[in-house]
Amino acid sequence: MFMEINRRALYNSLRANWMLNSSLAVEPWQIEDYRSIPLEELFLRLMNHGLHLEKISFCAFADLVDSPEELTESLTADFEMDEKSLDQIYLLIFELWRRLVVERPSLTIFCDEIDHQIYLYDSGQIHNEEAIQDALANLQIILDENVDEGTDPLEAFEYMNEACANDLESFLLDYISEQIDNDHLSYASDLIEGFGAYVHHIKWFELLRARVLAFSEPEEANHIIQGLIEDIAKENDLEFILEVLSYFVRSGDEQTFKQLVKKAGSLLQTEDDFQVLVSICADFYHRLDLEHIENKFQNLLDKRVNFDLDKKIDRNDPELAGFLKNFSAT
């Protein structure tokens, strides 16, 4: 049953990858936008596979099952078909269910809508965020209902995540962060509270919580940050350290900032890592109005503007050593 649930997610993932790289070897039906196909065409394609249906009969058959996956299995039970034909039929039935059985959205229909809204959001095609906010609200409702029935929160979230083509936790982190950047603090706080119990990477949500609290309760925000810094000392998570350093660009003391820079400096892997760290430092000293330090770091970035960002960092690079020397006195 899980593979049946995951089938639509696989299609969405393949189509998303193809849109990023059109040279992928795929057949047209595997990456087609089924949402744009007229209703009559969907039924015509089913007829070409031997399924003679129209709106009334489709809805009548749908009333007997709970999902487009079950309907596909029911309608093709008496046919001998290869997997390719079954997949084609499934995608057609899925789209018909999405349009015609709107009062009974299945798990896969719901997850497909989340994937669709995330695609629109990431591609800059959302002009009104109400749809994606509704999708996230419904996601929270489904998770809460499952937990109320005894499901483990992490297991509930993982099940939903596996039915989606996107990594829901990564999207939530990015989406909430953008809400904070846009000063939508109340909504960001609601999302943090609503999904905090379901995610695996608690420290990332705690950092988001600190960013929200920094505007109204700076002492509580600093308390959270201090706890995260204690955790940083036990780990080697460069990406997270860089995010905490970015927090310090807006609020934070220089001594702790320097300690975190030294820790990050020991974990650099690529030229991109190095330039991101230098850029954060330039922004931090801009906030402190220490223009001479800011300019020094900005000049370093200018010198390396044409460097290959994917290249492995050279630990013997004199410019790296010179940069880290700025933070070695603490």
Residue, then its C-alpha position, 0 to 999 in steps of 0.5 A: m500500500f505504501m508504494e501506491i501512496n508514494r506513486r504520485a510523489l514519485y511522479n511529482s519528483l520526476r516532473a520537478n527534476w525534469m523542469l530543472n534538467s530537461s535533458l533527463a530521459v523521460e517519456p512525455w506522459q511521465i512529466e506532463d502537466y495533468r492539471s492543464i489537460p481538459l476533462e474530455e481529453l482525460f476521459l478520451r485517454l482512459m478510453n484508449h486504455g479500454l476504460h469507457l467512463e464519463k463524469i457520472s460513471f466515474c463519480a459512481f465508481a469513486d463512491l465505492v472506494d476511498s482513494p484514486e489508488e483504490l479506484t485504479e486498482s478496482l477499474t483495472a482488476d480484470f485487465e492484463m496490463d504492464e506497469k507502464s500502462l497502469d501508471q498512465i491510467y493512474l495519473l489520469i484517474f488521479e487527476l479526474w478524482r482531484r477535479l470531480v471528487v473534491e468533497r473527499p480528498s484522499l491523502t495523496i490528493f492532499c499531499d499532491e496539493i502541498d507539492h503543487q503549492i510548494y512548486l508555485y511558491d518556489s517558482g515565484q508564481i504565488h501572488n496570493e498566499e492563501a492557498i499555501q497557508d490553507a494547505l499548511a493549516n490542513l497539514q497541521i489538522i491532519l497531524d493533530e488528529n493522528v496524534d490525538e488518535g495515538t500516533d507518534p508525532l514524528e511518525a505521523f509527520e514522516y508518513m506525510n513527508e513520504a507521501c510528498a515529493n518535497d521535504l516538508e521539514s526543509f520547506l517549513l524551515d525556509y518558509i517560516s524564515e521568510q515569514i520572519d524576514n518579511d515581518h510576518l511574526s505572528y504567523a511565523s510564531d503560529l507555524i513554529e508552535g503548530f509544527g514544532a512537535y513534529v519535526h526532527h531537527i528541533k534546534w532549527f525550530e528553536l533558532l526560528r523561535a529565537r528570531v521571532l522573540a528577538f523583536s519582543e522578548p530579547e532576553e528570552a531569545n538570548h536564553i534560547i541562543q545560549g542553549l543552542i550555542e552549548d549544543i554547538a560545542k558538542e557538534n560539528d554542524l557547519e550549516f547550523i553554525l552559519e545560521v546562528l552567526s546570521y542571527f548575530v548579525r541582527s543581535g548578539d555580542e562580539q565575543t560569542f560571535k568570534q567564538l562561533v566564527k573560530k568553530a565555523g572556520s575549523l569546519l569549512q569544506t568548500e570555497d562557498d563555505f568560506q565566502v559565506l562565513v566572510s560575508i556574515c562577518a562583514d555584515f556583523y561588523h557593519r552592524l557594529d559600525l566598525e567600518h574598517i573591519e567590514n571593509k577588510f572582509q569585503n575586500l577579501l570577498d572581492k578578491r575571491v569573486n571569481f573563485d570556484l565555489d565548489k572547490k575544496i578549501d585549501r587549509n594552507d590558503p594564506e587568505l584563510a589563515g589571515f581571516l581566521k587570525n582576526f578571531s584568534a585573540t579571544 
